[in-house]
Amino acid sequence: MTNNPMDWGHKALDWGRAYRAGMRDRPVRAQVAPGDILALLPENPPETPEPMEAIWADFERIVPQGLTHWQHPRFFAYFSSNAAPASVLAEHLVAEIAAQGMLWQTAPVVTELEMRMIRWLAEALGLPGHFTGVTHDTASTATFTAVLTMRERALNWAGNARGLASGPRLRIYASAQTHSSVDKAVVMAGIGPENLVKIPTDDRWAMRPDALAEAIAADRAAGHLPAGVVLCVGGTGIGASDPIADCIAVAREAGLTTHVDAAWAGSAMVCPEQRVHWAGIEQADSIVFNPHKWLGAQFDCSVQFLADPTDQIRTMAMRPEYLHTPGQDRVTNFSEWTPQLGRPFRALKLWFLLRAEGLLGMRTRIGNHIRWAQALAEKVAAEPGFELTTPAMFSLFTFRHLGGEDLDAHTLALVQAINDDGRIYVTQTVHEGATVIRFQVGQWDTTEADVAFAWDVIREIAARTG
């Protein structure tokens, strides 16, 4: 084989195929200590070119052992960052094409395929025809963009021009179940975390619309300036969802825009029976969901749907002379919708994925995940010595094993023991002040047998740890 990296493409594809095929034989979480990988790497870069044989050999020697295998079918931690085979294939082509789609003219197909995929996805999720949208790298960026737009709309677009120093105290409203990216967004937008108002929740951990209305009224009475409301569907901690229709009605009455974070659970809306969880979504101003989670698109690929992009474009667009497209004033330039100027060809993996799987395939897979998680949650609730701390919401539930005098310490020790064992991977969270184990089903290749196997492993290790 030559030393030309392009000649090694087939070897890379063959390695990837073998890697996926042997996944079940690997421990899910990386079995290394901090610094182990660093110790294998030279401290200084090479002065002269090195042969591809040596580079490849080091790849095989160093990289696999340092991976936590996100495509492992027994990955039950966090939310899966899936990479369906068709999407992976498309990502190879994206790397080969190496297009930069910052403007329509720099890669027309990047822009126009993205426009069509946004429409396909909106239809797949049951959203009405007035929604348009744009891709981002992650939901964090989409939420940041939505909060910036809320800020500028509330300030009549004076914040971008004059800054925030002399302006009123802005307020953003969200429930305690929203993702930490909302907290980060208000920090990056210059609003400040003290002005993110966490609204009380009900016995299903969902935002209370009456409490939202009271908070907005109290802030206005105090001389503050309410700017927007962030709602969640399938919150990261326990999967809770806010009452979308009722909360949007409160926001609209107050003249505020809404952004709905459905980063994980939005994919479940390909199943019509799941759409009850975001009833009223057609009234939202902005929605984000991550096809790179449950839907199967190769990371990164987040989609923000917009009822009307005008305010966001007004907030984000900058048009220096070198970015003008002479004679084409009506084209869409998605870089004017987002913080980033540079834009990869994300739509290609969506196109391959949607065509290779079809909506029926996606509904079947996600529906199975939800059913398997709900069935396992019922087993946990019925098992002596275990406590189901939150019910299955979509395909996520939490629980703990009732062992030891200090339940929090015991739970953390159990999580550590499970993950050190390597056969499955779970994580913990804190719910209502208690440390609990968080279990979600969503990896692309997971089977019902994998879910059952996970329960066997959990019970086995719990019995050993007391």
N, C-alpha and C positions, 0 to 999 in steps of 0.2 A: 504494500500500500504506500502511496506517495506521501510526502510531507505536506501536501495541500490540504488544509482542514476541510474543504468542500468534498474531498474524496472519502471522508470518514462518515458521511451522512448515513449511509446504510448501516454501518456498525452502530451508530447511535440509535437508529430505529430498532435494530435487532436487540440492543441492550434494553431499550425501553419495553419491548414486548416481553422479554424474559423477566424483567423486573416486576411487571404487573402480574405475570403468570405465577411467580413465586412469592407473591405478597403474603399469603397466609402462613408461610413458613418463617416469617420474620417477626421479631417482637415489635409491637406497634410503636412504642415510644423509644427514642434513641437511648441506648444503654451506655452512655458515656458521661463522664464528669466534666464540670466546667474546666476549660483549658486543655482538655485532651486533644481536640482537633487543632487548636492553635499550636500545640507542641509539635504537630506533624508538618507544619508549614514553615518554609524558610522565612527568616526575618527580613530578607532583602529581595527586591525583584531581580530577575536575571538581566545581565548586561547584553547577552547575545541570544539569538533565537534558539529555542529548544525543540527537539523533534516531537512530532505528534505522538509517536509511540510512548515517549516518556510522559507526556501530558496525560494521555489516556490511561496509562498504568497508574498514575497518581490519582486520577479521578476514581478509578475502581478501588484503590487502596484506601482512600480517605473519605470520599463523600458518602457512600451508602451507610457506613457505620454511624455517621453523624446526623442521619435523618430520622425524624419522627415521621412515620409513613401516613400521610394524610389520605392516601388512596387505599388504605388498608380496610378490608370489610368489617373489621372489629374495632374501628375507630368510633367511639361513642362520646367523645369529648367535644367541648366547644360547639361550633356548628361546622359540619363538614364543608371543606372547600373542594368541591368535586371537580373532576376533569374527565368528562365522558370521552370515549375514544374518538368520536367524530370531531369533537372540539379540539382535542390534542392534535389531530391531523391538521386541522385548520391553523392551529398556532404554529406548526412547522412552516406552513406556507406563508403566514404573516411574517415570520422571521426571515424567510428567503426573500420576500417582496421588499421588506424594510421600508414601507411607505410612511410618510409623515403627513397625516391628514389634517393639518391645522386649518387649511382653507379648502374650499371646494376645488379651486384650480390646482392645488398641489396634489390632489388625488380624488378626482370626481367620484369614483366608485366607492371610496371610503365613506364619503358623505352620503351618497344616495342609497347605498346598501344599509347604512345605519338608519336612515329615515324609514326605510321599509321594514327593517327589523323591529324598530320601536312600534310601528303600527301592528306588526304581527304579534308582538308580545302583549300589547294593550288588548288586542282581541282575545288572545289566549287566556288572559286574566279576567276577562269579562268587563273591561273598562270601556266606557262609551267613546264614540268617535271623535269627540272634541279634544281628547288628550293627544299631545305630541310629546316629545322628550328628547333626551340626550344620554349618552353613556359617560360614566366617570370611571375612575380606577376603583374606588370603594364607596360604600355608603357614607363613610365619614366625610368625604369630599362633597357628596351630594347634599348632606345635611348642612355642612358649613356654607355651601352656596345658597341654600334655602334661607339660612339664618341671616346671611349678608343681605339677601334680597328683602327679608322682613325689616331689617334695620334701615335700609335705604328708603323703602316705601314709607315707613313710619316717619322718617326725617325729611320726606319729600326730596330725597336724593341729595341732601346737603352733606351727609357724612363723608361721602367719597371726595367731595370738593374741599370741605373745611376741616375734616376730622371730627372727633367726638368731644374734645375738651370743653367746649362751651355749650354743648347741647344738653337736653334733658336726660334724666335717668331712664334708660330703656328697660323694658321688662319682657322676658320670654317665659312662656308657661309650658310645663311638661309634667308628666307623672313620674313617680319614683322608679317606675319600671322601664323608663327609656334608657337607651344605651349611653355609655360614657362619652360617645362621640358628640352627643348633644352638649354636654358640659364643655367638651373641648371646643366645640363650635362657638359657644358664647365667649370663650376666652379669646380665640383667634379673631373673632369679629370685634373685639374691643368693648364688648358689652359688660363682661365681667361675671364670674360665677355667682357673686352675691345677687345678681339680677336675674338668675335663672330660678324661677319660682316653681318648686315641686308641689304639685297639687295632691291633696289627700286622695287615697284610693278606697274602694269598697271591699267587701268580703271576697271578691274575686280578683282583687289586686288591680282593678281597673280605675282609671280616673273618674272622679265624681263630677259630672257636669255642673251641679249646683255649687260645688266648691270652686270650680273654675270661674264661674260667673262672679262669685263673691270676691275672689282674689283680684280679678280685673277691676271690679268696682272700687275695691279698697285702694288699689294702686293709683287709680285716677283721682280718687279723693285726696291722696297723699301728694299729688302733683307729679307722679311718675308718668311715663309714656309707654303703655302696652304696645308691643310690636308684633307678636305672633304666637302661635300655639303649635307645639310639636307633640303629635300623638304617636302611639305605637301599636303595632299589630304583631303579636308574637315576640314579646320582649326577650332580650338575651338571657336574663337571669332565670326566669321560670316559664317563659312563654305567654305571659299575660297580654291581653289586648284591651285597649280602651274602647268605650262605646262611641264609635266614629261619628255616626249620624248626630247624636245628641251633643257631642262636644263641638262638632263643626257648627251646629246651629247656634251655640253660645258664642263661638268665635265670630260668626257672621253678624250676629246681633251687635257685637262690640266693634265691628269693622276691622277685624283682624284676619290675616291670612293663616292658613294651616299647612303644615308639612307632616306627612304620615311616614313614619319609619317602619317599613315592613321588610327590612333587609333580608331576614331569613324566611319568614312565613309567607311573604308575598308569592313565593313560588308555589305554595300550596293552593293558590287561587286558580291554578289550572284545573283543579277539581271543583266543579260548580257547587258541590255540597259544602265546601269549605268557605264559600264567599259570605256566609252569614256572619263570619267573624269580622268582616269589615263592611257590613251593611252601611250604606251612606257614603261610600268612598267616592262616588261620582261627584260629590260636592267639594272634594279636597282641591286645594290649589297646587300642591306638590306631593308626590309619592316617590319613595325610593324602595327598590328591591334589588337583590344581588343574584343574578343568574349564576354567578360563580359559587354560590352556595348550593342550595338544594336542587336547582334546575339542571346543573351539570356542566356549565360553561367553564372552560379553563380560566383560572385567575389571571389578570384581573378583569372584571366585567360587572359594573354596577349600572343600573338604569334608573334615571330620574324621569318620571312622567310629570308633565306640566299641563294644567288646564289652559294656561295662556302664558307663553314664554316672554311676553313683552317686558314685564318688570325685571325678570332675571337678566335679560339681554341689556336692559338699560343699566343695571347694576354692574354687570361684568364686562361689557364690551369696551375695548380700546382699539382704535383704528389708526395707527400710525401709517404714514404714506406708503411704507414698504410692504404693508399687508393689504393694500387696496387691490381689487380685482377690476381693472378698467373695463367698462362696458358690460359688467355683469352685476349690477347693483341689487338684483333680486335673488341671488343665490344664497343658500344657507351656508354660513361659516360657523360650525359648532364651537370653535375656539372662543366665540363671542358669548357662549352660553355658560362657560366653565372657567375655573381659575387657571387651568393649564392652557398654554398656547399650543404646545406639541400634543398631537393626538395619534395613538396607534390605531390599527385596523381591527378594532374589537368586533365589528359587525360580522366579519367573516366566520368567526367561531360560532356565533349565534345562528347564522344561516346554515352552516353544516349541521349543527346540533338539532335545530328544529326540524330539518328535513330528514335527518337520519333516524330520529326517535319518533317524530310525530307527536301530536298532543296526546294521543291515546297511550303511547308508551310512557310519557311523562306522568299522566294521570295514574296509570297502573303502578308505577314505581313509588310515587309519593303517597298514594292511597295505601299501599302495602306498608310503608314505613309508619304511617299514622296508626294503622290497625295493630301492627306488631308492638309498637310502643304502648298503646293503650292496653293490650292484653298483658304485657309484662308488668305494667303498673298495677293491674289488678292482682297479679301473682304476688308482687311485693307487699301490697296492702294486706293480703291474706296470710303471709308468712310470719310465724311466731318469731319474735326478736327483731323484726324490721318495722319501720314506720314510714308510710307514704306521706311526705310532707307537703307536696303539691300534686294535684292530679295531672294526668297527661293532657297537655295543651298542644294541639297538633301532635308532634312526635317527641315531645320533651316532658319529662317529669323529674321530680326530686324526691330523695328518700334518705334515710339514715338507718344504721344498725344500732340497736340499743345495747351497747356494751360499754363497760367501764364506768367509773364514777364521773369522769369528765367527758361528756358526750362529744363536745367539739374536738377535743384532743384525740379521742378515739376515732372520730370520723376522718380527721386529717391523716391519722396513722393508717387507717384502712385504705384510703385513696392512694397513699404512698405505696402500701404493700401491693395493691392491685396493679399499679402502674409499673412497679419494679418487677413484678411477675412477668409482664410483657405480653400476655396473651390477649388482653383487651386494654383499652385506654379510656379512662373517665376523668372528670374534673369535679372540683367542689365549688360551691358558692355559699354565700351567706343569705339566708332568708329569715326575715323577722328576728334577726339577732342570733340565729342558730346556724352553725356550719352543717351543710347538707351535701349529699352527693347528687350531682347533676348528670342525667343520662338522656342522651338524644339519639334517635335513629335517623340516619340521613345519608350515609355513605353510599355511593353509586352502586357498588357491588355487594352490599350487605344482603344477606338472605335471612329468612325466618330462622334457619338453623343457627346462624351467627348470633342472633338475639337470644335464642335459648341457651347457647353456649356461654354467652356473657353472664347470664343469670346463674348458671352452674359455677362459673369462676368466682363470682361475687360471694355466693353462699359458702363455697369452699374456703376462701380466704378469710371471710368474716368468722367462720367457725374456728380458724387457727388463731386469729388475733383476739378472740374473746369478746 
